[in-house]
Amino acid sequence: MRADGPDAGMTAMSDEITDPAVRAFVTALNAGDRTAFRAALTADATMSDDGTDRDLEDWTEREIFSSDGKLEVESAADGGRTLVASYSNSTWGAMRTRWMFAVRDGKVSRFETGQA
């Protein structure tokens, strides 16, 4: 895959992301596309970071969009609903992270992330 294409930040391992909702989430995150990111989520989506529930809008703005967040998938399981990835942003640098997704009606209804 091309590094500047729609799947920028995804590696060959991300071919294991067969769940369209998770693929849309990762693609939008890496593109910095707030509209596509929000479209990948249910209206009542929730999330947690390192085991603590967070305000989704506040967290995604701070940790993804305002800090150029990027997710480079290392491995995927369960169609991509569980990922290990290198996550980087301009605030924290790069770290190895784990992401778990719940999907409802073709959209991400919850994601949980934290250091792997």
Order of alpha helices (4+ residues) and beta strands (2+ residues): alpha-alpha-beta-beta-alpha-beta-beta-beta-beta
